[in-house]
Amino acid sequence: MKFIETIQNIWKIEDLRKRLIMTFLLVLIYRFGCFVVLPGFNPADLEGLRKFTESSGLMQLLDMFSGGAFSQASVFALGIMPYITASIVIQLLGMVLPSFQKMQREGESGRQKLNQYTRYLTVIILLLQGPAYLVNLKYQVNGAGGHVELPFMTMIYLVIILAAGSMFIMWLGERITDKGIGNGISFIILVGIIARLPQALFYEFVSRLPGETGGSQGGLIMFIVEIVLLFAVIVGGVLLVQGTRKVPVQYAKRIVGNKQYGGARQYIPLKVNAAGVMPIIFAQALMFIPITLAGFSTSESTGFFAALSDINGFWYNLIYFLMIVAFTYFYTAITVRPQQMAEDMKRNNGFIPGVKPGKKTEEYLDTIMSRITLPGSIFLGIVAILPAFARFFGISQQFAQFFGGTSLLILVGVVLDTLQQIESHLRMHHYDGLIKGGKIKGRTTGSAY
């Protein structure tokens, strides 16, 4: 069989084999740490925290990204999200501050400086999130009938453990990138998402069984339909990640001495979704502000706060969809720069056939990006609100998370990137790739997350 032959070819390549084994061992360490409970807490008293996590969309998302460590009060409870938040902030600063832009242009030395700033900012975020997590943990444990006290020195001790746990995860991700396969940080997020899938799948299957579980006679058929729809959504996510519009670029011939250079035609692949998953993250962060404000209110939310606190409601999902479309245009505008592309082409004696170099080329590229970003942003918005439709049709909260949103796009993007690296190793050693008749395309622009 082709699949078995491909596995054998992968195992024959010593460097690739070592990288896969190293990735597996580092992921195993990460998964083991997700079950190490913070000192001073009884795992039997964490039922209140689990119920609170399941009832809150934001907490459930954080728990998914942490591989369940958040709801288990693990030493890895804060997960990798603080590092991702810090990375996003540094990315945005690189677009608006000249000093950060200069570091981005300095090559490897500049990248190391930015990475160091990202680590410092990650520590600051962890020191802010740690006490908030512990106070909420104490409230949930005591509310569920348990008992825990957090004196000032104990709080400092536990915050240091939480911060060290997240920094250790970041270190594991960097080791996977250097010694393993794929982008380490993204791969850890992928592992956290996939770790929740078997439990969600089993819970959904049991809930569809007829009898005492509450399922109807046609429950198993509905479960099969859900699986088929899930695969259809994954295929849509693959198309969204891989979609490109190729712009032809003709390079003029240059004669140096007696030799002729250039003259070949190449293509600029413009991504349909150049913003990646970032618009969903930005929109989701803003949409949780009303929910947070409503949580501080002692009375029951009504009107505006009630509408925006219902993640299954019409107004919540409509505003969420429109914000994703707007943020897609915004993030694409600051990451894809037609002016720089036009200048690079002019500097290298390149031009788009039928378009004058310089300002006209910039306007042409800007028009193309605006046109392909519209369907990409609409598709991205639809993917983001698909979990609400899934919940509307009776799919459980846990399983509905896999029908769209951040988790789906990260899952698809990271898998494609990892497979692309494996395929490049195979082709480098003159073996057949993972697929026939083409190459796997990963994410070439946008955020790695």
PyMOL commands that set and color helices and strands:
alter all, ss='L'
color gray80, all
select helices_A, chain A and resi 2-12+14-33+43-45+47-55+57-65+81-96+98-104+108-143+152-179+184-208+219-242+278-296+303-309+314-335+338-347+359-392+397-403+405-428
alter helices_A, ss='H'
color red, helices_A
select strands_A, chain A and resi 244-251+254-256+259-261+265-271+350-351
alter strands_A, ss='S'
color yellow, strands_A
deselect
rebuild
show_as cartoon
